[in-house]
Amino acid sequence: MKALVYHGPGHKEWEHAPDPKITDPTDVIVQVDTTTICGTDLHILKGDVPAVTQGRILGHEGVGTIIETGEAVTNLAVGNRVIISCITSCGSCSYCRQQLPAHCLNDEGTSGLGWIFGHLIDGTQAEYVRVPFAENSLHKLPEGVSDESAIMLCDILPTGFEIGVRNGRVKPGDVVAVIGAGPVGLAAMMTAGLYGASRIIAIDLDDNRVDQAKVFGATDAVNNGDAGWKDAVLAMTDGLGVDVAIEAVGVPATFHMATELVRPGGTVANVGVHGASVELRLQDLWIKDVAITTGLVSATTTPMLLRLVSQGKLTPEMFVSHRFTFDGILDAYDTFAQAAQTKALKVTISR
């Protein structure tokens, strides 16, 4: 088969690789029909994730068709069309039973981490992939749900919902600010309405993303590069601050923005992946009754989100801005990596 193989920081190749094989009775082999690129893949290529070793096939999102099943697999069959979750779940450890497979204790990859595709085992940016614990880590696709909708259910939509909206404790009538209108921030905006937010304020430095945020569910949008941006946001909250501030960038400045915008009794939900130390100004926050949440997606809400997609209540295919074939995967990376110039949101890479 062909696959995108990591050869150290800054180096990747679409090249021949060995076909995956069943190694455990709970495995299946999936023919990957559509995959995509995540910001985490770009971090890996920069060398920011040293656990990813040379020779690893990248990617942790995919939609495909089962072509082989292990002998213990009974609820899936050859020919099933499936979503490959970014999180692998053994289904039996204490964290999986608590609906936290992000911290799965099985030693496939490493104990205590459910994100293993394209990280600790070979991933989905390939023609075929081995899926461990398949019955807990795959979701059958109903008729009528396109690959472009389904691929967003692998990671970004459950991430925005679980770590932003659900951890942020959004409730009916809340005013929610989402800092960062990239794909995950937009996913939080798209799903905040499920919990009845009355106002969803998109905040970003990119005018293009500020403008398009309203298509994804934002009621208001603010460019935080403009003078008086903070006053503009507070004016939408009677001057008290937002009920929920969702940080979806992952840099110290945006985390600090979230803590400044949240009202007493509110919640800061950190979704962004932080690679540098962030100052927590407890001298200002201790008196405000503010909750701060963090998290890695467990993707336990994927079945619920899939039902909403199949009923037309959510339309995640809107995230797709560019389309490529497998042989164009290197061009797809270039397009995604230069999103400010290309206006890329999510790219799809299909057979």
C-alpha positions in Angstrom: 0.0 0.0 0.0 1.0 3.7 0.0 1.0 5.8 3.1 2.3 9.2 4.4 5.4 8.3 6.4 7.1 10.5 8.9 10.9 10.7 8.5 11.8 13.2 11.2 11.0 16.9 11.7 10.2 18.5 8.4 10.3 15.3 6.4 7.4 13.2 5.1 6.9 11.1 2.1 3.9 9.5 0.3 5.5 6.1 -0.3 5.1 2.3 -0.3 4.6 0.8 3.1 3.8 -2.8 4.3 0.1 -3.6 4.3 -1.3 -3.8 7.9 -2.2 -7.2 9.3 -4.5 -8.5 12.0 -2.4 -8.9 15.2 -5.1 -9.3 17.8 -8.5 -11.0 17.6 -10.3 -7.6 18.3 -8.6 -5.9 15.3 -10.1 -5.1 11.9 -8.4 -3.8 8.7 -10.1 -0.8 7.2 -9.7 0.4 3.6 -9.4 4.2 4.1 -11.7 6.0 1.7 -11.3 9.5 3.1 -8.8 11.0 5.5 -7.9 14.6 6.6 -5.1 16.6 8.3 -5.2 17.9 11.8 -3.2 20.8 13.4 -1.6 18.1 15.5 -0.1 16.5 12.4 1.6 19.9 11.7 3.0 19.9 15.3 4.4 16.4 14.7 6.1 17.5 11.5 7.7 20.4 13.4 9.2 17.9 15.9 6.9 19.0 18.7 5.7 15.5 19.6 8.9 13.5 20.2 6.9 10.3 20.9 6.3 10.0 17.1 9.2 8.1 15.8 10.7 8.0 12.3 8.8 5.5 10.0 5.4 6.2 11.6 2.4 6.5 9.3 0.6 9.7 10.2 -3.1 10.6 10.7 -5.7 9.9 13.3 -9.0 10.6 11.3 -10.5 8.4 8.7 -13.7 7.1 7.0 -13.5 3.7 5.3 -14.7 0.2 4.6 -13.9 -2.9 6.6 -12.0 -5.5 4.5 -11.0 -8.0 7.2 -12.0 -8.7 10.8 -10.3 -10.5 13.7 -11.9 -13.7 15.1 -13.3 -11.9 18.2 -15.2 -9.2 16.2 -18.9 -10.0 16.0 -20.6 -6.7 15.7 -18.8 -5.5 12.6 -18.5 -7.2 9.2 -16.6 -6.9 6.0 -18.2 -4.3 3.9 -19.3 -2.0 6.8 -18.7 1.6 6.2 -17.2 3.2 9.3 -15.9 6.2 11.1 -12.4 5.7 12.6 -12.4 7.6 15.9 -9.3 9.5 16.8 -9.4 7.8 20.2 -8.9 4.0 20.7 -10.9 2.4 23.5 -10.3 -1.0 25.0 -13.8 -0.7 26.6 -12.8 -2.6 29.8 -10.3 -0.5 31.8 -11.4 1.8 34.6 -11.1 5.0 32.4 -13.0 3.5 29.5 -15.8 2.4 31.9 -15.9 6.0 33.2 -16.4 7.2 29.6 -12.8 8.6 29.5 -11.1 6.5 26.8 -8.7 9.4 26.2 -6.9 7.8 29.1 -7.3 4.2 28.2 -5.0 2.0 30.3 -4.5 -0.7 27.7 -0.9 -1.0 26.6 -1.6 -0.8 22.8 0.6 2.2 22.1 1.1 3.1 25.8 -1.0 2.7 28.9 -2.9 5.8 29.9 -3.4 7.3 26.4 -6.2 6.7 23.9 -4.7 8.8 21.1 -2.4 6.4 19.4 -3.2 6.5 15.7 -0.4 8.4 13.9 1.2 8.9 17.2 2.2 5.6 18.8 0.9 3.2 16.1 0.5 3.6 12.4 -2.3 6.0 11.4 -5.0 6.7 8.8 -3.2 8.7 6.1 -2.8 5.5 4.2 -4.7 3.2 1.9 -5.3 0.7 4.7 -5.1 0.8 8.5 -5.3 -1.7 11.4 -7.8 -0.6 14.0 -7.4 -2.1 17.5 -10.4 -2.7 19.7 -12.5 -2.2 16.6 -15.9 -2.7 18.2 -15.2 0.2 20.7 -13.3 2.4 18.2 -15.3 2.4 15.0 -18.8 3.7 14.3 -21.0 2.3 11.5 -22.2 4.9 9.1 -25.9 5.1 8.2 -27.0 5.5 4.6 -27.0 9.1 3.5 -24.1 10.4 5.6 -21.3 11.5 3.3 -17.6 10.9 3.9 -17.2 14.7 4.2 -19.6 14.9 7.0 -18.4 11.7 8.7 -14.7 12.7 8.7 -15.5 15.7 10.9 -16.9 13.3 13.5 -13.5 11.6 14.0 -12.0 14.5 16.0 -12.9 18.1 15.6 -16.7 18.0 16.1 -16.5 15.9 19.3 -13.5 17.9 20.5 -15.3 21.2 20.2 -18.4 19.8 21.8 -16.9 17.7 24.6 -14.0 19.9 25.7 -15.5 23.3 24.8 -19.3 23.1 25.2 -19.8 20.3 27.6 -16.8 20.9 29.8 -17.7 24.6 29.7 -21.1 23.7 31.2 -23.0 25.8 28.6 -26.6 26.0 29.6 -29.8 27.6 28.1 -29.4 31.4 27.8 -25.7 31.5 28.3 -23.4 34.0 26.5 -20.4 32.1 25.1 -17.2 33.5 23.7 -15.1 31.2 21.5 -11.5 32.5 21.2 -10.1 31.2 17.9 -12.2 30.6 14.8 -10.1 27.7 13.5 -11.8 24.3 12.8 -12.1 23.3 16.5 -13.3 26.7 17.6 -15.9 26.6 14.8 -16.9 23.2 15.9 -17.6 24.6 19.4 -19.7 27.3 17.8 -21.6 24.8 15.8 -22.5 22.7 18.8 -22.9 25.4 21.5 -26.5 25.9 20.2 -27.3 22.4 21.2 -27.2 23.4 24.8 -29.2 26.6 24.3 -26.6 29.4 24.2 -28.3 32.7 23.6 -25.3 34.4 22.2 -22.1 32.9 20.7 -19.3 35.4 20.1 -16.5 34.5 17.8 -13.1 36.1 18.5 -10.2 35.9 16.1 -7.4 38.0 14.5 -8.2 36.8 10.9 -11.0 38.8 9.2 -11.8 35.9 6.9 -12.4 33.6 9.9 -14.3 36.2 11.8 -16.6 36.7 8.8 -17.2 33.0 8.2 -17.9 32.2 11.9 -21.5 33.4 11.6 -22.1 30.6 9.1 -21.0 28.1 11.7 -23.3 29.3 14.5 -21.8 32.5 15.9 -24.3 35.3 16.5 -21.6 37.9 16.8 -17.9 38.2 15.7 -15.1 40.4 16.9 -11.5 40.9 15.6 -9.3 41.2 18.6 -6.8 43.1 16.6 -9.2 46.1 16.6 -9.0 48.8 19.2 -11.7 48.4 21.8 -12.4 44.7 21.0 -12.7 43.8 24.7 -15.2 46.6 25.4 -17.2 45.4 22.4 -17.4 41.9 23.8 -18.3 43.1 27.3 -21.0 45.3 25.8 -22.7 42.1 24.6 -22.9 40.9 28.2 -24.2 43.9 30.0 -20.6 44.6 31.0 -20.5 41.5 33.3 -18.5 39.2 31.1 -19.4 36.0 29.3 -20.8 32.9 31.0 -18.4 30.6 29.2 -15.1 31.5 27.5 -13.8 28.7 25.3 -10.1 29.0 24.5 -9.4 27.2 21.1 -6.0 28.5 20.1 -3.4 27.2 22.6 -1.2 30.2 23.3 -0.7 32.2 26.6 -2.3 35.4 25.2 -5.6 33.7 24.3 -5.8 31.8 27.6 -5.3 35.1 29.4 -8.1 36.7 27.2 -10.5 33.9 28.3 -9.8 34.6 32.0 -10.4 38.3 31.4 -13.7 37.9 29.6 -15.4 35.4 31.9 -17.8 36.7 34.5 -17.9 35.7 38.2 -19.3 32.2 38.5 -18.4 31.5 34.8 -16.3 28.8 33.2 -13.1 28.9 31.1 -13.0 25.8 28.9 -9.5 25.3 27.5 -9.5 23.4 24.2 -6.3 24.7 22.7 -3.1 22.5 22.7 -0.6 24.5 24.7 3.1 24.0 24.0 4.4 26.7 26.3 3.9 27.6 29.9 0.9 29.8 30.7 0.7 32.1 33.7 -2.4 31.5 35.8 -3.2 34.8 37.5 -4.8 33.4 40.6 -4.3 36.8 42.4 -7.2 38.0 40.1 -9.2 34.8 39.7 -9.4 33.4 43.3 -12.2 35.7 44.2 -14.3 35.3 41.0 -15.7 31.7 41.6 -14.4 30.8 38.1 -14.0 27.2 37.0 -11.2 26.3 34.6 -11.5 23.0 32.7 -9.1 21.1 30.4 -9.3 17.9 28.5 -8.4 15.6 25.6 -11.4 14.5 23.6 -12.7 11.0 24.4 -15.1 11.0 21.4 -17.8 9.3 23.5 -20.4 11.8 22.0 -19.7 10.7 18.4 -22.8 8.4 18.3 -25.0 11.3 19.4 -23.4 13.7 17.0 -23.7 11.2 14.2 -27.5 10.9 14.8 -27.8 14.7 14.6 -25.8 14.7 11.3 -27.9 11.9 9.9 -31.1 13.9 10.7 -29.7 17.0 9.1 -29.5 18.9 12.5 -25.7 19.4 12.0 -24.0 19.9 8.7 -20.2 19.4 9.3 -19.5 19.0 5.6 -19.3 22.8 5.7 -15.8 22.6 7.2 -14.4 21.2 3.9 -12.7 23.9 2.0 -10.3 21.9 -0.2 -10.4 18.5 -1.7 -7.5 16.2 -2.8 -6.8 12.7 -3.9 -4.4 10.4 -2.1 -1.7 11.1 -4.7 -2.1 14.8 -3.9 -1.6 14.4 -0.1 1.6 16.5 -0.1 -0.2 19.3 -1.8 -2.9 19.0 0.8 -0.4 19.4 3.5 1.0 22.5 1.9 -2.5 24.0 1.5 -3.5 23.2 5.1 -0.2 24.5 6.6 -0.6 27.8 4.8 -4.2 28.4 5.9 -3.8 32.1 6.3 -3.0 32.4 2.6 -5.2 29.6 1.2 -8.2 30.1 3.6 -8.2 26.4 4.3 -10.4 25.1 7.0 -10.4 21.3 6.6 -9.0 19.4 3.6 -10.3 16.0 2.6 -8.0 13.4 1.0 -9.9 10.6 -0.8 -9.3 7.7 -3.1 
